[in-house]
């Protein structure tokens, strides 16, 4: 993160810190040059910091595709574009959007972590 050059770097750092502070069971590692958040030993949420003009948060159940039979996640946030039943992306195009949606995003991440830990 210290070497990150991105127009939304302060916002990215604020969201990162808020996610980590939201739940002691969430840990972090760097994956593909971006923060990836881990719960129960598996990556569950990964930041996508390219292209440079936007900031995306990817919700997933790990690097390998998993069977979605029996998996459901109720999303009422309106933030996520679902690419599959267990993979979604939140796109934050600018600082104003990040600031406005940060609290809702952190809650979404917390619910996702719990739902995918089972």
N, C-alpha and C positions, 0 to 999 in steps of 0.2 A: 504494500500500500504506500510505503514511503516513496517509491519510485513511480507511482501511478501519475500519468499525465492525462487528465480528463477534465472537460469543462464542468462536470458535475461532481468533482472530487469531494468538496465539502459535504454535499448532500449524500453521496455514497458513504462517506465516513460516518455521517450521522445515522443513517439507516443501519449500517453495520453495527455500530455501538448499541443502538436501541434493540436490535435483535439479540445480541449477546447479553444485554442486561435484562432481557425479558424473561429468561429461564436459565437457571444454572445448569440444566442438563444439555443445553445446546453448546457445542464446541465448534471451533472453526479450524479450517486448514485452507491453504491456497491451492486452487485447482484451475488450470488454464489461465494462470496469472490473475485470478480473481478470487475473492472470498467464497468459500463453500461452507455451508453450515451442516453440522453433523448431529444426528440424534441416534442413539442406540447403535453407534458404530458405523452407520451408513450416511453418505451424503444425501441430503434431502432438499436442500435449497442452495442454488448456486447463482451468483451474480454473473451477468454477461455485460462486459464493459466495452464491447466493440459492436458496431461502429462507434466511433468516439462521440458522436452527437447525442446518443441516448444511453439510458441505463435500464437494463432489464433484470428481472428477478425470475429465475426458472424454478418452478416447483416440480419435483420428480421423486422417484422412489429408488434412486441409485443409478449407477452407470449402466447396468444391464436391464433389459426389458423384463418386466415381471408380468405374470398372468394377472389380468384385471378382474377375473371372475371372483365375485364376492367383495370386491373393493368398491367403495363409494365414498365420495367426499362432497358434502353439502357446502356449496359456495354461494353465499349471499352478498359477497363483498362488491361484486360488479367490477373487480379489478382484473380478473384473470381471463385470458383468452386460452381456452382449453384446446390443446393439440391432440390429446388422447384422454381417456378417463383418468389417467394418473400422471399426466404431464401438462403443465400449463405455464404460461408466460405472462408476467406483468410488465408492461412497458411504461417507463416514466421518461417522457421526452424532454422535460425541462425542470429547472429548480422550483418553479412555482407548483408544479404537479407533485414533485417529490415532497415538498413541504406540506401540501394539502392532504396527501394520501399516506404519509409516513405512519401515523398511528394505526390506521386501518390495515396497512400492509404488515406491520409488526404483529397485530392480532391474527391476521390471516396465516402468517408464518408459524405462529405458535399452534394454531389449530391444525395446520398441515403436519407439523412435526408429531403431534400426538396421534393423528389419524394414521400416519404412515409407520409409526413405531410398532403397531400391533402386528 
